[in-house]
Amino acid sequence: MRRMGIEAIYRRPRTSQPHPGHRVYPYLLRDKIIDRPNQVWALDITFLPMKRGFVYLVAVLDWATRKVLAWQLSNTLTADFCVEALETAFDRYGIPEIVNTDSENITAGSFWWPDSHDVRYNRDNGAGRPRAA
């Protein structure tokens, strides 16, 4: 198909559409050695194609132990299921120093971040590098 220049037609998720009003977080992981639990957590979303649309999966992982701390499924790409996964991880494992994400949708507006916790949020471009502002 590639050689002929044709491709399958199907709905694709719109997961990488940045909003101009979204907050830009500083890059906190440059030259940081991650060597203990609860130092840095990762938060990421992926989509699972279904017969009619998509299901979205968010996971919270501890970088040092590679343990999945919490996860949630949703049939809509909204912030509430991300917050629920993060709050579940906070309740079960305490508060990390840094929460890292590479998804524009996760950091889509600081209104929902659990600001009551003493956590710093880091955002990169998905390849471990800071996001260009």
C-alpha positions as CSV (number, residue, x, y, z in Angstrom):
1,M,0.0,0.0,0.0
2,R,2.8,2.4,0.9
3,R,4.5,1.8,-2.5
4,M,1.2,2.6,-4.3
5,G,0.7,5.7,-2.1
6,I,-2.6,4.6,-0.6
7,E,-3.5,4.3,3.0
8,A,-6.5,3.0,5.1
9,I,-9.2,5.6,5.9
10,Y,-10.3,5.5,9.6
11,R,-10.9,7.9,12.4
12,R,-7.7,9.0,14.2
13,P,-7.6,10.4,17.7
14,R,-6.9,14.1,18.1
15,T,-4.6,13.7,21.1
16,S,-1.9,16.3,20.2
17,Q,-3.8,19.5,19.7
18,P,-2.2,22.1,22.0
19,H,-4.3,24.9,23.3
20,P,-2.7,28.3,23.2
21,G,-3.9,29.1,26.7
22,H,-2.3,26.1,28.4
23,R,0.3,26.6,31.1
24,V,3.9,25.9,30.3
25,Y,5.8,24.0,33.0
26,P,9.6,24.3,33.5
27,Y,11.7,21.3,32.6
28,L,12.8,19.8,36.0
29,L,14.6,16.6,35.0
30,R,17.7,17.9,33.3
31,D,20.8,16.1,34.8
32,K,18.6,14.6,37.6
33,I,19.5,11.2,38.8
34,I,16.4,9.2,39.6
35,D,17.3,6.5,42.1
36,R,14.5,6.1,44.7
37,P,10.8,5.5,44.7
38,N,8.4,8.5,44.9
39,Q,11.1,10.8,43.4
40,V,9.6,11.0,39.9
41,W,6.3,9.7,38.6
42,A,5.3,9.5,34.9
43,L,1.7,10.1,33.8
44,D,0.8,9.2,30.2
45,I,-2.2,8.6,28.0
46,T,-2.6,6.1,25.2
47,F,-5.6,5.2,23.1
48,L,-6.9,1.8,22.3
49,P,-8.8,1.6,19.0
50,M,-12.2,-0.1,19.3
51,K,-14.8,-1.0,16.7
52,R,-16.6,2.3,17.1
53,G,-14.1,4.9,18.3
54,F,-11.4,4.8,21.0
55,V,-10.9,4.0,24.7
56,Y,-8.3,6.1,26.5
57,L,-6.0,4.6,29.1
58,V,-4.0,6.8,31.5
59,A,-1.3,5.2,33.7
60,V,0.8,6.6,36.6
61,L,4.2,5.0,36.9
62,D,7.1,5.3,39.3
63,W,10.3,5.9,37.3
64,A,12.7,4.3,39.8
65,T,10.7,1.1,40.4
66,R,8.9,0.9,37.0
67,K,5.8,0.0,39.0
68,V,2.3,1.0,37.7
69,L,0.8,2.9,40.6
70,A,-2.6,3.6,39.2
71,W,-4.6,3.5,35.9
72,Q,-8.0,4.5,34.6
73,L,-9.9,3.9,31.4
74,S,-12.3,6.4,29.7
75,N,-14.3,6.6,26.5
76,T,-13.7,10.4,26.4
77,L,-10.5,12.4,26.5
78,T,-11.2,14.6,29.4
79,A,-9.1,15.6,32.4
80,D,-11.3,14.0,35.1
81,F,-10.1,10.4,34.6
82,C,-6.5,11.6,34.6
83,V,-7.1,13.4,37.9
84,E,-8.8,10.3,39.3
85,A,-5.7,8.1,38.5
86,L,-3.3,10.7,39.9
87,E,-5.4,11.1,43.1
88,T,-5.6,7.3,43.5
89,A,-1.8,7.1,43.3
90,F,-1.4,9.9,45.8
91,D,-3.7,8.1,48.2
92,R,-2.0,4.8,47.9
93,Y,1.7,5.8,47.6
94,G,2.0,9.3,49.0
95,I,3.2,12.4,47.2
96,P,6.2,12.3,44.7
97,E,8.6,15.1,44.2
98,I,7.9,15.5,40.5
99,V,5.1,14.3,38.2
100,N,6.4,14.1,34.6
101,T,4.1,14.0,31.5
102,D,4.5,14.4,27.8
103,S,0.9,14.9,26.9
104,E,-0.7,18.3,26.2
105,N,-4.1,16.9,27.2
106,I,-2.9,15.9,30.7
107,T,-1.6,19.4,31.4
108,A,-4.6,21.0,29.7
109,G,-5.2,23.8,32.1
110,S,-4.0,24.1,35.6
111,F,-7.5,24.4,37.0
112,W,-7.7,20.7,37.7
113,W,-4.2,19.9,38.9
114,P,-4.3,18.8,42.6
115,D,-2.6,22.0,43.8
116,S,-3.3,21.1,47.4
117,H,-0.3,18.7,47.2
118,D,3.3,19.8,47.3
119,V,4.1,18.4,43.9
120,R,6.0,19.9,41.0
121,Y,4.8,19.1,37.4
122,N,7.2,18.6,34.6
123,R,6.3,18.4,30.9
124,D,8.6,17.2,28.1
125,N,8.1,16.4,24.4
126,G,7.8,12.7,24.9
127,A,11.4,12.0,24.1
128,G,12.8,13.1,27.5
129,R,13.6,16.6,26.3
130,P,11.9,19.8,27.4
131,R,9.0,21.0,25.4
132,A,9.6,24.1,23.2
133,A,7.5,27.0,24.4
